[in-house]
Amino acid sequence: GAPETRVDWWAVNAVALLAVLATGGGLLNGRRIRALVHDELSRAHLKTAVVGGYWVAMGLALLMYFGPWFAGFSGRQAVFVIVTGSLVVSLLTFAGLEHRAHADG
């Protein structure tokens, strides 16, 4: 039979969220709007968020490697845990820093 083609919507969502993170949320914004929105403080927040997500990814990967609880995980399951965890931390860190910076205005 023909190979079954199935869309993995988690992976599609993860790619979309990575694109949002890579552009600082300005994926669909024009150049002039991005210039207004992505000021020096916003770029610093994005850098902090990406660094935090990186360290979460490294920590989760090492925890899954050394932790006996994860011995039965497949590669797909490990990728799911690492990508989801690091994306959540990155996006929430960026959103929290931006919210705090603009809360008084």
Secondary structure, DSSP 8 states (H G I E B T S, - for coil): --------HHHHHHHHHHHHHHTTT-TT--HHHHHHH--HHHHHHHHHHHHHHHHHHHHHHHHHHH-GGGTT--HHHHHHHHHHHHHHHHHHHHHHHHHHHHTT-
